[in-house]
Amino acid sequence: MKMYLISDNIDTYTGMRLAGVEGAVVHERNELLQELDKVMADKEVGIVLLTEKFGRDFPDIVNRVKMNRMPLFVEIPDRHGTGRKPDFITSYVNEAIGLKL
């Protein structure tokens, strides 16, 4: 099973390539859709890493693909850091299980 990166910048792509993760750099909506179609057709890919910018710019696409059973889609911060609030994990858990931690 392989990992695959879809990044919006060359720096994240280069870093992941140094770690042995293949991927692509895309910027436009159509490019993202084409790359997602390609990676979802590859049965060897088990995890797809997406930079967080795609979640901000194209939430409809990212939310739709996250609903697939395979591959697993994970949003990662890029070289600019995360765009999430500092208490993201706690609020996510609170929302998921309905308990305040």
Backbone torsions as a table, in degrees:
resi	resn	phi	psi	omega
1	MET	NA	135.6	-175.6
2	LYS	-112.4	159.0	169.8
3	MET	-103.0	153.1	179.3
4	TYR	-142.4	137.7	-179.7
5	LEU	-108.4	133.9	167.8
6	ILE	-118.4	111.9	-172.4
7	SER	-118.3	155.9	175.5
8	ASP	-97.8	-1.7	179.5
9	ASN	-143.7	153.9	-174.6
10	ILE	-72.2	-28.0	-177.9
11	ASP	-66.1	-46.6	177.8
12	THR	-64.1	-42.1	178.2
13	TYR	-58.9	-46.4	-178.5
14	THR	-63.1	-43.7	178.9
15	GLY	-61.1	-42.5	180.0
16	MET	-71.2	-34.1	175.9
17	ARG	-63.0	-38.3	177.0
18	LEU	-63.3	-26.8	177.6
19	ALA	-88.9	1.3	176.9
20	GLY	92.0	10.1	179.8
21	VAL	-95.7	123.9	176.8
22	GLU	-76.3	164.2	179.3
23	GLY	177.4	-166.5	-178.8
24	ALA	-149.3	155.1	174.6
25	VAL	-109.9	124.3	178.4
26	VAL	-132.6	156.8	-178.0
27	HIS	-129.3	-31.7	-174.8
28	GLU	-101.1	159.3	180.0
29	ARG	-56.3	-47.2	-178.8
30	ASN	-64.4	-38.0	177.3
31	GLU	-63.1	-41.8	179.0
32	LEU	-62.9	-45.7	179.6
33	LEU	-61.3	-42.4	179.0
34	GLN	-63.7	-42.5	-179.5
35	GLU	-67.6	-38.8	177.3
36	LEU	-64.5	-41.9	177.1
37	ASP	-59.8	-42.9	-178.9
38	LYS	-63.4	-47.4	-175.6
39	VAL	-71.7	-32.8	179.2
40	MET	-72.7	-22.9	177.0
41	ALA	-80.3	-18.8	-179.5
42	ASP	-85.6	107.4	-176.0
43	LYS	-71.6	-12.4	178.0
44	GLU	-80.2	-18.3	-178.4
45	VAL	-83.7	121.5	-179.8
46	GLY	-106.6	-25.7	-179.6
47	ILE	-134.9	129.2	176.1
48	VAL	-114.4	123.0	177.0
49	LEU	-95.4	129.6	177.8
50	LEU	-121.3	134.3	175.3
51	THR	-69.6	148.7	-173.5
52	GLU	-59.4	-24.0	-178.7
53	LYS	-58.5	-34.7	178.9
54	PHE	-65.0	-37.0	177.6
55	GLY	-65.0	-33.0	177.2
56	ARG	-78.2	-42.5	-175.4
57	ASP	-81.9	-33.9	-176.2
58	PHE	-132.7	60.6	-175.4
59	PRO	-61.6	-31.7	179.8
60	ASP	-63.1	-41.7	-179.9
61	ILE	-69.4	-49.1	-176.5
62	VAL	-63.3	-44.3	179.5
63	ASN	-63.9	-36.5	179.8
64	ARG	-66.7	-45.3	-178.0
65	VAL	-71.4	-27.6	178.3
66	LYS	-65.9	-20.5	-179.6
67	MET	-77.7	-13.3	178.2
68	ASN	-68.0	148.6	178.4
69	ARG	-73.1	-42.3	178.7
70	MET	-140.5	141.2	-5.7
71	PRO	-76.9	170.2	176.7
72	LEU	-81.9	129.3	178.6
73	PHE	-103.8	128.2	-178.1
74	VAL	-127.8	127.1	175.4
75	GLU	-86.7	132.5	179.9
76	ILE	-122.9	151.3	174.4
77	PRO	-68.6	152.9	176.2
78	ASP	-102.3	-162.6	-175.6
79	ARG	-64.1	-16.8	179.5
80	HIS	-88.0	-1.1	-178.5
81	GLY	91.8	-173.6	-177.1
82	THR	-87.5	148.9	176.4
83	GLY	-98.6	10.0	-177.1
84	ARG	-89.2	158.8	175.7
85	LYS	-69.1	155.1	-179.1
86	PRO	-58.5	-31.3	-178.2
87	ASP	-99.6	30.1	-176.9
88	PHE	-55.8	-48.1	-176.5
89	ILE	-62.8	-47.7	-179.1
90	THR	-60.9	-45.4	-179.8
91	SER	-67.4	-34.0	177.7
92	TYR	-64.5	-45.2	178.3
93	VAL	-64.6	-44.0	178.0
94	ASN	-56.9	-44.4	180.0
95	GLU	-67.0	-40.5	-175.7
96	ALA	-69.8	-42.2	-176.2
97	ILE	-104.5	-7.7	176.1
98	GLY	77.4	16.4	177.4
99	LEU	-118.0	144.9	177.2
100	LYS	-90.9	123.1	-179.4
101	LEU	-93.2	NA	NA
